[in-house]
């Protein structure tokens, strides 16, 4: 793969399980059948995802599907149980320590709850200055100008930087979080439901801010959300996730005009549209299965109206059904 086509970041066959590892006593108890095996949560199952430089990729799915876990793995907060994360073609796990440390700075994550992400005992000025001063981005004499610069970039009035997080609204706190992330001069932002906790009018302001920053600072985004309306507004490409697997990927226009996977079709059928007039909304039938015991074959088959016997046995592989449009569904074998 040439440098021109090398993704900025790539997840290859990434799986993530959560569960307690048995100690010696637990292993003996298991061997003697005096205890049951510990429960294992299968949060991610063989995920592949590429993100090109300057791109905004929206990651969509129901609560509990693993999208936040994938965001944390890609951001480097969590190490995958299996698979690898590549930065410009180089495996993060085998990078020299210094380079991996640098990658940790140029990859930043913005979380859903802005208040929980801020230390309530620190002023805005202290919150923004902490990381740049620790990592040598600016000298002490430059503190005032440096902090003010990134607060202004995030649309926050520097005159209020001596106040504490509890003195601000949710939208203002999220701007502080954005400024704090920008202050270490990142190239890639993982936004995990970053506008979900905000009022609708404030959501629009923050989304517009993200797009302005993308152009000003040449940023790349992974935008994690359950809200298809938000994703449609901000994304270049969309990946649909269901129970730890990406079931469909395509440019945003393609996903919304020609959804292929039955799960994507069901999600889009629930989105209210002004032009739709009177129509009955049908939710996706059934409940999301437990990641402790995911279904065999296609994870969506218990809720899919088109499920065949093969769906219960074989896990479908993502395949290209149109230029840039990937889908993991056995029905494509019948359609093509």
C-alpha positions as CSV (number, residue, x, y, z in Angstrom):
1,X,0.0,0.0,0.0
2,X,1.4,3.3,-1.1
3,X,1.7,6.3,1.3
4,X,-1.0,8.2,-0.6
5,X,-3.5,5.4,0.2
6,X,-2.4,4.5,3.7
7,X,-5.1,5.3,6.2
8,X,-4.4,7.7,9.0
9,X,-5.6,5.1,11.4
10,X,-6.8,1.5,10.9
11,X,-8.4,-1.2,13.1
12,X,-7.6,-4.7,11.9
13,X,-9.5,-7.7,13.2
14,X,-10.0,-6.0,16.6
15,X,-11.7,-8.0,19.3
16,X,-12.3,-6.9,22.9
17,X,-13.4,-9.1,25.8
18,X,-14.0,-8.0,29.4
19,X,-13.9,-10.5,32.3
20,X,-11.9,-11.4,35.3
21,X,-8.9,-13.7,34.8
22,X,-9.1,-16.7,37.2
23,X,-6.4,-16.9,39.9
24,X,-4.8,-20.2,41.0
25,X,-7.6,-21.0,43.5
26,X,-10.3,-20.2,40.9
27,X,-8.6,-22.4,38.3
28,X,-8.5,-25.3,40.8
29,X,-12.2,-24.8,41.6
30,X,-13.1,-24.8,37.9
31,X,-11.1,-28.0,37.3
32,X,-12.9,-29.7,40.2
33,X,-16.2,-28.3,38.9
34,X,-16.8,-26.4,42.1
35,X,-17.3,-23.1,40.3
36,X,-18.7,-21.8,37.1
37,X,-16.5,-20.1,34.5
38,X,-16.4,-16.3,34.8
39,X,-18.7,-14.4,32.5
40,X,-17.0,-12.8,29.6
41,X,-18.4,-9.8,27.8
42,X,-17.7,-9.9,24.0
43,X,-17.7,-6.2,23.4
44,X,-15.9,-6.3,19.9
45,X,-15.7,-9.2,17.5
46,X,-13.2,-8.9,14.6
47,X,-13.8,-5.3,13.7
48,X,-12.1,-3.7,10.7
49,X,-12.3,0.0,10.2
50,X,-10.1,2.5,8.3
51,X,-10.1,6.3,8.7
52,X,-8.4,8.5,6.1
53,X,-6.6,11.7,6.9
54,X,-9.1,14.6,7.1
55,X,-12.1,12.3,7.1
56,X,-15.1,12.3,9.5
57,X,-16.3,8.8,10.1
58,X,-19.6,8.4,12.0
59,X,-19.9,5.2,14.1
60,X,-23.6,4.4,14.8
61,X,-25.4,1.8,16.7
62,X,-27.8,1.0,19.6
63,X,-26.6,1.4,23.2
64,X,-24.5,-1.6,24.2
65,X,-23.3,-2.4,20.7
66,X,-19.7,-1.7,21.4
67,X,-19.2,1.6,19.6
68,X,-17.8,3.4,22.7
69,X,-15.4,0.5,23.3
70,X,-14.2,0.7,19.8
71,X,-13.6,4.4,20.2
72,X,-11.5,3.9,23.3
73,X,-9.5,1.1,21.6
74,X,-8.8,3.3,18.6
75,X,-7.9,6.3,20.9
76,X,-5.4,4.1,22.8
77,X,-7.2,4.3,26.1
78,X,-7.8,0.5,26.0
79,X,-5.6,-2.2,24.5
80,X,-7.5,-4.7,22.3
81,X,-7.7,-8.4,23.4
82,X,-6.9,-9.3,19.8
83,X,-6.1,-7.5,16.6
84,X,-4.1,-4.4,16.0
85,X,-4.4,-0.6,15.6
86,X,-2.3,1.0,12.9
87,X,-1.2,4.6,12.7
88,X,-0.2,5.5,9.2
89,X,0.5,1.9,8.6
90,X,2.5,1.2,11.7
91,X,1.2,-1.1,14.5
92,X,0.8,1.0,17.7
93,X,1.7,-2.0,19.9
94,X,5.2,-2.3,18.3
95,X,6.0,1.4,18.1
96,X,9.0,2.8,20.0
97,X,8.0,4.1,23.4
98,X,8.7,7.7,22.4
99,X,6.6,7.5,19.2
100,X,3.7,5.8,21.1
101,X,3.8,8.6,23.7
102,X,3.6,11.2,20.9
103,X,0.7,9.3,19.3
104,X,-1.1,9.5,22.7
105,X,-1.0,13.2,22.5
106,X,-2.0,13.7,18.9
107,X,-5.0,11.4,19.4
108,X,-7.5,12.9,21.9
109,X,-10.9,11.8,23.1
110,X,-13.9,14.0,23.9
111,X,-16.4,12.3,26.2
112,X,-20.2,12.4,26.5
113,X,-20.5,13.9,30.0
114,X,-18.6,17.2,30.1
115,X,-18.9,17.7,33.8
116,X,-17.5,14.2,34.7
117,X,-14.5,14.8,32.4
118,X,-13.4,18.0,34.2
119,X,-11.7,18.2,37.6
120,X,-14.2,20.3,39.6
121,X,-11.3,21.6,41.8
122,X,-9.5,23.2,38.9
123,X,-10.3,26.5,37.1
124,X,-10.7,26.5,33.4
125,X,-7.2,28.1,33.1
126,X,-5.6,25.3,35.1
127,X,-7.5,22.6,33.1
128,X,-6.3,24.0,29.7
129,X,-2.7,24.7,30.8
130,X,-2.1,21.4,32.7
131,X,-1.3,19.1,29.7
132,X,0.6,21.7,27.5
133,X,2.9,22.6,30.4
134,X,3.5,19.0,31.4
135,X,4.4,18.0,27.8
136,X,6.4,21.2,26.9
137,X,4.1,22.8,24.3
138,X,4.7,26.2,25.8
139,X,6.8,28.1,28.3
140,X,5.4,29.5,31.6
141,X,5.7,33.0,30.2
142,X,3.4,32.1,27.3
143,X,0.7,30.6,29.5
144,X,-1.8,33.4,29.2
145,X,-1.7,33.7,25.4
146,X,-1.6,30.0,24.9
147,X,-4.6,29.2,27.1
148,X,-6.6,32.1,25.6
149,X,-5.8,31.0,22.0
150,X,-7.4,27.5,22.5
151,X,-10.3,28.8,24.5
152,X,-11.1,31.2,21.6
153,X,-10.7,28.4,19.1
154,X,-13.4,26.4,21.1
155,X,-15.7,29.5,21.2
156,X,-15.2,30.1,24.9
157,X,-14.7,33.6,26.3
158,X,-11.2,33.7,28.0
159,X,-12.5,36.3,30.4
160,X,-14.2,33.4,32.3
161,X,-11.2,31.2,32.6
162,X,-10.7,31.8,36.3
163,X,-14.1,30.2,37.1
164,X,-14.7,26.5,37.9
165,X,-16.6,23.9,35.8
166,X,-19.8,24.0,38.0
167,X,-20.3,27.6,37.2
168,X,-21.0,26.9,33.5
169,X,-23.7,25.3,31.3
170,X,-23.3,21.9,29.7
171,X,-22.4,23.5,26.3
172,X,-19.8,25.7,27.9
173,X,-18.2,22.8,29.7
174,X,-18.0,20.8,26.5
175,X,-16.3,23.8,24.9
176,X,-13.7,23.7,27.7
177,X,-13.2,19.9,27.0
178,X,-12.7,20.7,23.3
179,X,-10.2,23.5,24.2
180,X,-8.3,21.1,26.5
181,X,-8.1,18.5,23.8
182,X,-6.9,21.1,21.2
183,X,-4.3,22.5,23.5
184,X,-2.0,19.5,22.9
185,X,-2.3,20.1,19.1
186,X,-4.0,16.8,18.1
187,X,-4.4,15.4,14.6
188,X,-7.2,12.9,15.4
189,X,-10.2,13.3,17.7
190,X,-12.5,10.6,18.9
191,X,-15.8,12.1,19.9
192,X,-17.8,9.7,22.0
193,X,-21.5,10.9,22.1
194,X,-20.0,14.4,22.5
195,X,-23.3,16.3,22.0
196,X,-25.7,13.7,23.4
197,X,-26.0,15.4,26.8
198,X,-26.6,18.9,25.3
199,X,-29.8,20.7,24.4
200,X,-30.7,20.5,20.7
201,X,-29.8,24.2,20.0
202,X,-26.5,23.8,21.7
203,X,-25.8,20.5,19.8
204,X,-26.0,22.4,16.5
205,X,-23.5,25.0,17.8
206,X,-21.0,22.4,18.9
207,X,-21.4,20.4,15.7
208,X,-20.7,23.5,13.7
209,X,-17.7,24.2,15.9
210,X,-16.3,20.7,15.1
211,X,-16.7,21.3,11.4
212,X,-15.0,24.7,11.7
213,X,-12.1,23.2,13.6
214,X,-11.7,20.5,11.0
215,X,-11.0,23.1,8.4
216,X,-8.9,25.4,10.5
217,X,-6.7,22.7,12.1
218,X,-6.8,19.9,9.5
219,X,-8.4,17.4,12.0
220,X,-9.7,13.9,11.5
221,X,-12.6,12.6,13.5
222,X,-14.2,9.4,14.6
223,X,-17.7,10.5,15.7
224,X,-19.4,8.0,17.9
225,X,-23.2,8.5,18.2
226,X,-26.6,6.8,18.4
227,X,-28.2,9.8,16.7
228,X,-28.4,9.3,12.9
229,X,-29.5,12.9,12.4
230,X,-26.2,14.1,14.0
231,X,-24.2,11.7,12.1
232,X,-25.8,12.6,8.8
233,X,-24.9,16.3,9.4
234,X,-21.3,15.9,10.3
235,X,-19.9,12.7,8.6
236,X,-18.3,11.9,5.3
237,X,-18.6,8.2,5.8
238,X,-20.8,6.1,8.2
239,X,-20.1,2.7,9.8
240,X,-23.1,0.9,11.3
241,X,-22.3,-1.4,14.3
242,X,-24.4,-4.2,15.8
243,X,-23.3,-6.2,18.8
244,X,-19.6,-5.8,18.4
245,X,-19.5,-6.0,14.6
246,X,-19.6,-3.5,11.8
247,X,-22.4,-4.6,9.5
248,X,-22.3,-1.8,6.9
249,X,-20.0,1.0,5.8
250,X,-20.6,3.6,3.1
251,X,-20.4,7.3,2.3
252,X,-23.0,9.2,4.2
253,X,-25.3,9.9,1.2
254,X,-25.1,6.3,0.1
255,X,-26.1,5.0,3.6
256,X,-29.1,7.3,3.8
257,X,-30.3,6.8,0.2
258,X,-29.5,3.1,-0.3
259,X,-29.1,1.2,3.0
260,X,-28.3,-2.4,2.4
261,X,-28.2,-4.3,5.7
262,X,-31.6,-5.1,7.3
263,X,-30.4,-3.5,10.5
264,X,-29.4,-0.3,8.8
265,X,-32.7,-0.2,7.0
266,X,-34.5,-0.7,10.3
267,X,-32.6,2.1,12.0
268,X,-33.3,4.5,9.1
269,X,-37.0,3.6,9.1
270,X,-37.2,5.0,12.7
271,X,-35.7,8.4,11.8
272,X,-38.5,11.1,11.7
273,X,-38.6,13.0,8.4
274,X,-40.7,16.2,7.7
275,X,-41.3,15.1,4.1
276,X,-42.6,11.7,5.2
277,X,-46.0,12.9,6.1
278,X,-48.2,10.5,8.0
279,X,-46.6,7.1,8.4
280,X,-46.3,4.4,11.1
281,X,-42.9,4.1,12.7
282,X,-41.8,0.5,13.4
283,X,-39.0,-0.1,15.9
284,X,-36.5,-2.8,15.4
285,X,-38.3,-5.9,16.8
286,X,-36.8,-7.7,19.9
287,X,-34.1,-6.7,22.3
288,X,-30.4,-6.4,21.7
289,X,-28.9,-9.8,22.7
290,X,-26.5,-9.9,25.6
291,X,-22.8,-9.6,24.7
292,X,-22.2,-12.2,27.4
293,X,-23.8,-14.7,25.1
294,X,-24.0,-13.4,21.5
295,X,-26.0,-15.3,18.9
296,X,-24.2,-17.7,16.6
297,X,-23.8,-16.8,12.9
298,X,-25.1,-13.4,12.1
299,X,-25.7,-11.6,15.4
300,X,-28.7,-9.8,13.9
301,X,-30.6,-13.0,12.9
302,X,-32.9,-13.2,15.9
303,X,-34.4,-9.8,15.0
304,X,-34.1,-9.9,11.2
305,X,-37.3,-10.4,9.2
306,X,-35.2,-12.0,6.3
307,X,-33.2,-14.5,8.4
308,X,-32.4,-17.8,6.7
309,X,-31.0,-21.0,8.1
310,X,-27.5,-20.0,6.9
311,X,-27.8,-16.8,9.0
312,X,-28.0,-18.8,12.2
313,X,-24.8,-20.8,11.4
314,X,-22.4,-18.6,9.4
315,X,-21.2,-15.1,10.2
316,X,-21.4,-13.0,7.1
317,X,-18.3,-11.3,5.8
318,X,-18.3,-7.7,4.7
319,X,-18.2,-7.4,1.0
320,X,-18.3,-4.5,-1.5
321,X,-21.7,-4.3,-3.0
322,X,-21.1,-0.9,-4.7
323,X,-18.0,1.4,-5.0
324,X,-17.1,2.3,-1.4
325,X,-20.2,0.5,0.0
326,X,-19.5,-2.5,2.2
327,X,-22.1,-4.7,3.8
328,X,-22.1,-8.0,5.8
329,X,-25.3,-9.8,4.9
330,X,-25.9,-13.2,3.3
331,X,-28.8,-11.7,1.3
332,X,-26.2,-10.0,-0.9
333,X,-25.3,-13.4,-2.3
334,X,-28.9,-13.7,-3.5
335,X,-29.2,-10.1,-4.7
336,X,-26.0,-10.0,-6.8
